[in-house]
C-alpha cells in the first residue's frame, strides 16, 4: 500500500519519490497539513542509489553511487561517489548538482542518471536502490 502524501513544503514531489525509493514511511509526510506539527524533527532518512552511467563518445560504463540524506522538511546532503557535492537543487523528483566539471541530474522517481561534461561528453543510465541505504 502506498501512503498518501500531504505536505505543505515545495519539495513534496521528491519527498514522495524518496519515500517510494526508500520503501519506509516518513511519519511527518503522512500527517494532515492542518494537524499540528511536532516540535521535534522526524528521524533522518537516506536513499542510496547505484547508477550505471554510459559515457559517450567513449562508450565507457561507470558505476556511480549516489546518497541522498533527507528528513521530513528537506534534502540535507547529496553525495556522489562518497564525495559531498558543494551545492544541489531539487525540482520535482530531480536532483541537480555538479561534481568537478560534470553537471549531474538524478531523477529519483524514474531512477535515472543524466550528466554532461560541458558538452565534451554525455552520460545516461539507470539507477537501482542499494539495500540497507
C-alpha positions, 0 to 999 in steps of 0.5 A, spaced: 500 500 500 502 506 498 501 512 503 498 518 501 502 524 501 500 531 504 505 536 505 505 543 505 513 544 503 515 545 495 519 539 495 513 534 496 514 531 489 521 528 491 519 527 498 514 522 495 519 519 490 524 518 496 519 515 500 517 510 494 525 509 493 526 508 500 520 503 501 519 506 509 514 511 511 516 518 513 511 519 519 511 527 518 509 526 510 503 522 512 500 527 517 494 532 515 497 539 513 492 542 518 494 537 524 499 540 528 506 539 527 511 536 532 516 540 535 521 535 534 524 533 527 522 526 524 528 521 524 533 522 518 532 518 512 537 516 506 536 513 499 542 510 496 542 509 489 547 505 484 547 508 477 550 505 471 552 511 467 554 510 459 559 515 457 559 517 450 563 518 445 567 513 449 562 508 450 565 507 457 560 504 463 561 507 470 558 505 476 556 511 480 553 511 487 549 516 489 546 518 497 541 522 498 540 524 506 533 527 507 528 528 513 521 530 513 522 538 511 528 537 506 534 534 502 540 535 507 546 532 503 547 529 496 553 525 495 556 522 489 561 517 489 562 518 497 564 525 495 559 531 498 557 535 492 558 543 494 551 545 492 544 541 489 537 543 487 531 539 487 525 540 482 520 535 482 523 528 483 530 531 480 536 532 483 541 537 480 548 538 482 555 538 479 561 534 481 568 537 478 566 539 471 560 534 470 553 537 471 549 531 474 541 530 474 538 524 478 531 523 477 529 519 483 522 517 481 524 514 474 531 512 477 535 515 472 542 518 471 543 524 466 550 528 466 554 532 461 561 534 461 560 541 458 558 538 452 565 534 451 561 528 453 554 525 455 552 520 460 545 516 461 543 510 465 539 507 470 539 507 477 537 501 482 536 502 490 542 499 494 539 495 500 540 497 507 541 505 504 
